[in-house]
Amino acid sequence: MEEEITYPYINSYLSKILKYSDPLLNEMEEYAAKNHIPIVQPESARILSVICNISKPKRILEVGTAIGYSSIILSNSMHKNGIIDTIELDEDMAERAREYIVRAGLDRKIRILQGDAAEVLQCLSTPYDFIFLDAAKGQYIEFLPFCLRLLNPGGVFVTDNVLYKGMVAKDGIVKHKHRTIIVNLREYLQSLCQNPDLNTSIVPVGDGIAICVKNEDKKENFT
């Protein structure tokens, strides 16, 4: 039986009061639930939206588009003239995301980069003010150097699902099918927390969110 990182009655309550009133977002939530597509959880989505609203980034990079749910949420909270680049490996998923993004009237604001995240990240050179990592959890540690290189000084870096149903923080024997993911996530969180160029907090909501801000005096060379 899979565990949750907070009490089920709290999750149920928050899901109700934090539910978006936007009919398109509600439709996307229903589609994701029906087709077993992982999208950001309601309480995590709200935190993501609030952080984005505070920082008002002009350029956002999202790693892991799925059906475009979080891209649309971010687009409604960022700078009014901002742009989002979002990376998705699965061709069918990317096409579904495009359909929703067009319906939301955001096809000029959100650009889907279809391909393997590690390969796409290596090809990007323009820095971002806000990066949201919500892709294959076992590969977070692989994506980290690329994300930090692309993040502007003072930029915000948010990672979803970092506690993986609480198993990352739990002592004892881990089931074999989860072992690699958990080991990699633990290494990832250690890397975030011990990086002197980041100010990091880990928030136990949803499936766990890591929130980092890159030090203002940290500069990257893009030449």
Backbone torsions as a table, in degrees:
resi	resn	phi	psi	omega
1	MET	NA	130.0	-179.1
2	GLU	-79.2	142.7	-177.0
3	GLU	-100.9	159.8	173.6
4	GLU	-108.9	156.5	-175.1
5	ILE	-89.8	-7.7	172.9
6	THR	-132.4	174.6	-179.2
7	TYR	-66.4	135.7	-178.5
8	PRO	-55.8	-37.0	-178.4
9	TYR	-68.6	-29.1	175.4
10	ILE	-69.3	-45.0	178.7
11	ASN	-60.0	-42.7	-179.7
12	SER	-62.6	-44.3	-179.8
13	TYR	-63.9	-47.3	-178.8
14	LEU	-64.5	-36.8	178.6
15	SER	-60.7	-34.2	-179.2
16	LYS	-75.7	-47.6	-174.3
17	ILE	-79.5	-19.8	-179.0
18	LEU	-98.3	5.5	-177.6
19	LYS	-65.0	134.8	179.4
20	TYR	-72.8	148.3	179.2
21	SER	-91.5	-7.5	-179.9
22	ASP	-68.0	120.3	-178.3
23	PRO	-58.7	-36.0	-179.2
24	LEU	-68.2	-43.1	177.9
25	LEU	-63.6	-38.8	177.5
26	ASN	-64.0	-40.0	176.6
27	GLU	-62.6	-40.8	179.4
28	MET	-66.2	-38.9	177.3
29	GLU	-61.1	-44.0	179.7
30	GLU	-66.0	-40.8	178.9
31	TYR	-63.6	-43.5	-180.0
32	ALA	-63.1	-42.8	179.8
33	ALA	-65.2	-43.0	-178.3
34	LYS	-66.1	-35.1	-175.1
35	ASN	-104.3	11.9	176.6
36	HIS	55.6	44.0	178.3
37	ILE	-101.1	121.5	-179.4
38	PRO	-72.5	122.1	172.5
39	ILE	-124.4	165.6	-177.6
40	VAL	-60.2	136.7	-178.0
41	GLN	-71.1	155.1	-173.1
42	PRO	-52.9	-47.2	-178.1
43	GLU	-68.1	-33.4	176.9
44	SER	-70.4	-38.4	179.0
45	ALA	-61.6	-39.2	-179.9
46	ARG	-68.1	-41.6	177.4
47	ILE	-62.2	-44.0	178.3
48	LEU	-57.4	-45.4	-179.3
49	SER	-65.0	-42.7	-178.9
50	VAL	-65.8	-44.5	179.3
51	ILE	-61.5	-41.9	179.4
52	CYS	-65.9	-39.3	179.5
53	ASN	-65.2	-37.2	179.4
54	ILE	-69.7	-44.5	-174.2
55	SER	-83.2	-22.0	179.4
56	LYS	45.8	57.6	-178.9
57	PRO	-66.8	149.1	176.0
58	LYS	-93.7	-26.4	178.7
59	ARG	-132.3	124.0	-179.7
60	ILE	-119.7	139.1	171.5
61	LEU	-116.5	127.6	175.1
62	GLU	-116.3	131.0	176.6
63	VAL	-107.7	104.1	-176.9
64	GLY	110.8	87.0	-175.9
65	THR	-78.4	-41.4	-168.9
66	ALA	54.6	-123.8	-177.6
67	ILE	-97.0	9.6	175.6
68	GLY	90.9	9.1	-176.0
69	TYR	-61.1	-53.9	-178.0
70	SER	-70.8	-29.3	176.3
71	SER	-60.8	-44.1	180.0
72	ILE	-65.7	-41.4	178.1
73	ILE	-61.7	-46.3	179.8
74	LEU	-63.0	-39.2	-177.3
75	SER	-63.4	-27.6	-179.8
76	ASN	-81.6	-7.7	-176.7
77	SER	-116.4	-13.8	-174.8
78	MET	-84.0	-176.7	175.3
79	HIS	-55.7	139.6	-173.0
80	LYS	-60.5	-26.2	179.1
81	ASN	-104.2	17.8	-176.0
82	GLY	-76.6	166.3	-179.0
83	ILE	-129.3	141.5	176.3
84	ILE	-117.4	128.2	167.7
85	ASP	-105.1	128.6	-177.8
86	THR	-131.3	133.3	-172.3
87	ILE	-103.2	130.9	177.9
88	GLU	-141.3	130.6	-179.8
89	LEU	-79.2	-44.5	-173.0
90	ASP	-74.7	122.7	-175.5
91	GLU	-65.1	-43.0	-179.8
92	ASP	-65.4	-40.1	178.7
93	MET	-64.9	-42.4	179.1
94	ALA	-61.8	-39.0	179.6
95	GLU	-67.0	-41.0	177.4
96	ARG	-62.8	-41.9	178.3
97	ALA	-61.3	-41.8	178.6
98	ARG	-58.8	-41.6	180.0
99	GLU	-61.1	-45.5	179.6
100	TYR	-67.5	-39.9	-179.2
101	ILE	-64.4	-40.3	176.0
102	VAL	-63.0	-44.4	179.5
103	ARG	-62.3	-31.7	178.3
104	ALA	-79.3	-5.7	-179.0
105	GLY	72.3	28.9	-174.4
106	LEU	-117.2	16.2	-175.3
107	ASP	-67.8	-16.0	175.3
108	ARG	-92.2	-10.2	-177.5
109	LYS	-105.1	-28.6	-177.1
110	ILE	-115.5	123.4	179.9
111	ARG	-114.5	123.4	178.7
112	ILE	-90.4	125.8	175.9
113	LEU	-104.0	103.5	-173.6
114	GLN	-88.1	120.5	-179.8
115	GLY	160.8	179.2	178.5
116	ASP	-69.0	129.5	-173.3
117	ALA	-58.4	-44.8	-178.4
118	ALA	-60.0	-39.9	-179.2
119	GLU	-71.9	-43.1	179.9
120	VAL	-64.5	-43.1	-179.1
121	LEU	-59.7	-37.6	179.4
122	GLN	-67.4	-25.7	-176.8
123	CYS	-87.6	-16.2	-178.0
124	LEU	-78.7	144.3	-179.1
125	SER	-131.6	-22.9	-179.8
126	THR	-80.7	129.7	-176.4
127	PRO	-72.6	160.4	-178.2
128	TYR	-122.1	154.0	178.5
129	ASP	-89.0	-20.5	-174.4
130	PHE	-150.2	129.1	177.4
131	ILE	-126.4	130.1	177.9
132	PHE	-116.8	117.2	-178.6
133	LEU	-103.2	115.5	-177.7
134	ASP	-149.2	62.1	-175.4
135	ALA	-125.0	-146.9	-179.8
136	ALA	-65.2	113.6	-172.5
137	LYS	-60.4	-35.3	-179.9
138	GLY	-67.6	-13.1	-178.5
139	GLN	-106.1	2.9	-179.0
140	TYR	-54.2	-43.9	-177.3
141	ILE	-64.2	-29.8	177.2
142	GLU	-73.2	-36.6	-178.1
143	PHE	-76.9	-23.5	-170.4
144	LEU	-54.0	-50.8	-178.6
145	PRO	-58.4	-37.5	-180.0
146	PHE	-67.5	-42.1	-179.7
147	CYS	-64.2	-43.3	-179.5
148	LEU	-67.4	-34.6	176.6
149	ARG	-64.3	-35.7	-175.2
150	LEU	-87.0	-9.3	-176.4
151	LEU	-87.0	127.2	178.3
152	ASN	-64.8	150.2	170.2
153	PRO	-55.5	133.7	-175.3
154	GLY	82.7	-2.3	-179.2
155	GLY	-76.1	161.2	-177.8
156	VAL	-106.5	136.0	-179.5
157	PHE	-126.8	115.3	-177.0
158	VAL	-117.8	133.7	178.2
159	THR	-124.3	130.8	-179.9
160	ASP	-97.3	159.5	173.6
161	ASN	64.8	32.4	-173.8
162	VAL	-80.5	-14.2	178.3
163	LEU	-101.7	-7.6	172.4
164	TYR	41.8	70.8	178.1
165	LYS	59.2	26.5	178.6
166	GLY	82.3	-8.3	-174.5
167	MET	-68.7	-25.5	179.6
168	VAL	-64.1	-33.9	-177.1
169	ALA	-95.5	-3.3	-173.2
170	LYS	-89.6	134.5	175.6
171	ASP	-78.2	161.3	175.3
172	GLY	105.9	-174.1	-176.1
173	ILE	-76.8	134.2	179.1
174	VAL	-101.9	137.8	177.8
175	LYS	-58.1	143.7	-174.8
176	HIS	-55.8	-39.7	-175.5
177	LYS	-67.1	-19.6	179.5
178	HIS	-103.7	-8.9	-166.7
179	ARG	-60.1	-48.2	-176.8
180	THR	-62.6	-44.0	179.9
181	ILE	-60.7	-45.4	-176.6
182	ILE	-67.5	-43.3	177.4
183	VAL	-59.5	-44.3	-179.2
184	ASN	-67.6	-38.2	178.8
185	LEU	-67.2	-39.1	176.7
186	ARG	-62.3	-42.7	177.3
187	GLU	-63.6	-39.7	-179.9
188	TYR	-62.1	-47.5	-179.0
189	LEU	-65.6	-38.4	175.3
190	GLN	-60.9	-41.7	-179.5
191	SER	-63.7	-41.1	178.3
192	LEU	-64.9	-47.9	-173.5
193	CYS	-71.6	-26.5	-177.8
194	GLN	-97.6	-1.8	-179.3
195	ASN	-77.5	117.3	-177.4
196	PRO	-67.7	-14.2	-179.8
197	ASP	-89.6	-0.9	-178.2
198	LEU	-122.8	144.3	168.2
199	ASN	-106.4	112.4	-167.1
200	THR	-120.2	140.1	170.6
201	SER	-132.9	143.9	176.5
202	ILE	-115.8	121.6	-173.7
203	VAL	-109.4	121.8	-177.7
204	PRO	-83.0	63.6	172.7
205	VAL	-122.0	160.2	-176.3
206	GLY	57.7	-121.4	175.2
207	ASP	-109.9	21.1	-180.0
208	GLY	95.7	126.0	179.5
209	ILE	-125.5	132.4	171.7
210	ALA	-101.4	129.0	-179.4
211	ILE	-120.2	121.8	-178.2
212	CYS	-126.9	148.5	170.6
213	VAL	-123.4	130.6	180.0
214	LYS	-81.3	132.8	-179.0
215	ASN	-54.4	140.0	-176.6
216	GLU	-61.9	-31.5	-175.5
217	ASP	-87.4	4.1	178.2
218	LYS	-88.6	118.8	-178.3
219	LYS	-116.9	142.5	178.4
220	GLU	-110.4	150.6	178.2
221	ASN	-100.9	115.3	-177.7
222	PHE	-102.0	9.5	-179.1
223	THR	-85.6	NA	NA
